Amino acid sequence: DNFTALRKRKVLFTVVCCIIGFLLGLIFVQRSGNYFVTMFDDYSATLPLIIVVIFENVAVAWIYGADRFMEDIEEMLGWRPWLLYKYAWKYVSLLAMVALLLASLIRMCIKHPTYRAWNMEKALEVYLEYPPWALALLISLIIAASLPIPVLFFKQVLKERRQGQKMDTFSQCGYHQGDTADDACMPMEESPADPQCQSNGSTPVDTEELAEGSREEVEDDKDTLFG
C-alpha cells in the first residue's frame, strides 16, 4: 500500500516474497539450523520488539496525543478511561521501556553474546562466543527489524512538508485570462484603491470620491455641449 509501483504487480511481488522466504528458510533445516533459529529467536524478536514498542508509545502518547487517544476510546467504548492511564502511557511505560532497552544494550556490551553448542569430547553443552560474522548478522537483524518505523515516519513528514510548500506556492498565484503560468505566479501588485495598500507607496483612495468626481465631470461636459 505504501509503494504505488507495486500495486499493479501484486501477484508477482507475492510470488517473489514467497520464493525469498523459502530460500531463507532452508538455512534453518540444515544440521546447524538450530544455531540460526536460536540466533533469530534471541536477537530478532527481543531488542527490535522493545524499540518498536517505544516508537509506538511516542507516536500515540506524544505525537498523536494521549488526550485525543482517550477521547477516541471514550467514543468507542462509551466511557472515559481513568486519568491514571494517561500518565502511564506518557511517562511510566515509556521510561520502563527505555530503561529495559538500555539495560539490554549494556548487558550485550559487557557480556559477549554467546550460544550453546554440543561438545562431543566432554559430552555436554558449552557456551561459545559468536564469531565476528555472526555478530554482524545479529546487528543487521536488530537494525532491519527496527528501521521501517522511523524511515516511514520521516518519509511521511517530508511528503507532507513538500505538499505544504506546493499549497503555499499555489495560493500565491493569481490567474487571469490570457496569462501564462509564469505570469500567474508573479507577485500581484497592490491596487491604489485598496484601503489597506501601504507597502507600495500608493496613497489610499476612496472609491466613492472617485465616482462622485466622475459624475461631476460628465455633467460639466453636458453643460458645455448643450450650452
N, C-alpha and C positions, 0 to 999 in steps of 0.2 A: 504493500500500500504506500510506502514511503518512496518507492522508486518507480516513477511513471514509465520508464523504459521497459520494465519487466512485466507490466500489466498485459501486454499483448502476447507474451511468451510464458504464460503461467505453467502450461504443461511441460514445456522444455525445461524451465527452471526447476520444476519439481523433480523431473527425472534426473537432472544433473545433481541436485542435492541428495537424492537417494543413492546415486552411484558413489558420490564422495563419502557419504556416511557409511556405505557398505565397505569401501576400501579402508577407511579409517578403523572400522570395526574389526578388520582382520588382524590388527595389532593385538587385540585382547584375546584371541583364540590361539595364540602361539604358546609354546612351553613357558615363555617368560611373560605371558599375558597378565598373570596375577600381579606382577610388579607394576605394570602400567595401570591396571584397574585401581590399585592402591594409590598410585600417584594422582590419578584423576579424581578419585574419591576424596582424598585428603586436602587437595590444593585447588581444585577447580570448583568446589561446591562449599567451601568454608569462608575463606577470606573474600572472594568475589561476592558471596551472598551478603556478608556484612556490609561491604561497600555499596552494593545495590540498595540495601535497606536504608543506609544513611542518605543516599541520593533521594530515595522515595520520601523519607521523612522531611528532608529540606524542601522538596518540591511541594508537598502537601501542607506542612505546618507553617512554612515561611514564605514561599513564593505564591502559592495559591491562597494561603491564609487559613489559620486554624478556625477563625470565626466564620468564614464562609463555609468551611467544611462542616462545622457544627450546624449551620443553617441548612445545608444540604441533607444532613442526617435527620434533622427535625422535620424537614419537608417529606422525607421518605418514610420515616417511622411514626411521625405524629407526636413525638415528644423530644425535648432537647436534652442532650447528654449533660452530665454534671460538669461543672466548671473545672473540676479536677482533671478531666480528660484533656482539656486544652493545654494545661501546663505540663501534663505528662507527655503529650505529643511534641510540644515545642522544646522542652528542656530535659526532662528525665530520660526519655527513651533515646534522644539524640546523644546526650552525654554518655549514657551507658554504652551505646554502640561505638562511639568514638573511643572510649576507654578500652573496650574489648578489642577493637581493631589495633590500637597502639600496643596493647599487651601481646597480641599475637605477633605483630611485626617485631617487637623487641625480643620475644622468645625465639623467633626464627633467626634473628641476627646473633643472639648469644649462643644458642644451641644449634649446631649444624643439622639441617634436615636429614633424617635417616629413614631406612626402610628395613623390613625384616626379610632375611634370606635364610635358606636352609644350608647348614654346614654339614657336609657328608662325613667329614673326619670326626667332628665332635658329636654328630648325630643329634643336633639340636638347632633351634633357630637363633640367629645372632642379628644384631642391629648393625647395619653398614651405612656409611655416608653416601649420599648421592654423588655421582661423578659430575664434573662441570657441565657436560652437555645436558644432563638431566636437570640440573639447577636452572639452566637457561630455558628448558622446556617448562619447568614449573612457573618461572616468572612470566613466560609467554601465556600460559594458561590463565594466570591471575589477571593479566592485562587484557587479554582477549575477552574474558568474561565480564570485566568491569567497564570497558571502554565505550560500548554502544550508547549508554545513557548520557554521559557528558558530551559525546560527539553529536548526537541528535539534538541535544539541548542547545548547543552553540550554533548548530545549523539552523534551527528554528529561529533563534534570536537574530542571526544575520539576515535570514529571509524576511522577517518582519521589519527589520530596520531598512532593508532595501525597498520594501513596499511603502514604508512611511516616507522615504525620500522621493519616490515616484509620485506619491499623492501630493506632497508639498510642491513639487515642480509643476504638476498639472494644475493645482489650484492657483498658481501664479500666472497662468496663461490666459490671455483673453483673445477670443477668436471673433473676427468679423468677416463677412462675405468678401471673398477675393483675396484674403490674406493667406500667405504661405505659412508653413509650420514655424519657420524662423521668426516671421512677423508676429505670429500669435503668441510666442513665448517671450517677446521683448517686453521689458517693463512698461507698464501702462502709465502714461503721463497723467498727472492730476489736472482736473479742469479748474480754470479760474472761478467758475461759478459754484464750485464745491465749497460750502462754508467751512469745511474742515481742512481745506487745502492751504497749508502754510509753508510746506517744505520746499516748494519750487520757486518761492519768491513772489507768487502771484497774490494780489490783493483780493480777499473775498468780495464777491459782488452779489447784491440782492437781485434775484431774478424778477421780482415784481417791479422794481425800479426800472429795469431794462425794458420790460413790457410796456410800462407807462410811458417811457421816453419814446418808444417806437410808435405808439398811438398818437402822441403829440406831433411827431414828425409827419405822419400820414395826414393828419388834419391840416397842418400848415401847407402841405403840398396841394391839398384840395382847394384851400382858400386862394392860393396863388394861381391855380389853373382857371378857376371859375370866377375870379375877380371878386 
